[in-house]
């Protein structure tokens, strides 16, 4: 699921990537305030979307 989120939000602003990751985490019953979400969101926002490559 996280790979799909990463593909769809790559290059988007951090708030968009954070919201997408929190939604995915919530769907899996995980803590949506866990620190990895912020770190992953920042990384994803720096990456280019595969569709744009």
Secondary structure, DSSP 8 states (H G I E B T S, - for coil): -HHHHHHHHTTS-HHHHHHHHHHHHHHTT--TT-HHHHHHHHHHHHS--GGG-
